[in-house]
């Protein structure tokens, strides 16, 4: 991971521009962390859905085919 220091900014760059860039980086990091959390939740939910008994699926009106499709999606697919 690349470390970002203030030395990378030109010395004549206004402080407001530096703050805006840092804010954008921070927002990007927060967004990435949130996405990772979402991916983990999807993975866990799909593993639990995979474990539901066929009888229960039938009771709630979900077919085995639908479950198969859902549990075989990659973690980034919603």
JOGIHU-V961040 format. One line per field, one symbol per residue. phi: phi as a letter, one per 20 degrees, with the letter a starting at -180 (. if undefined). Layout:
BEGIN
phi->???
END
This chain:
BEGIN
phi->.eedcfffegfeffgfffffffffffffffffffffffffffffffffffeffgffgffendeffffgfffefffeee
END
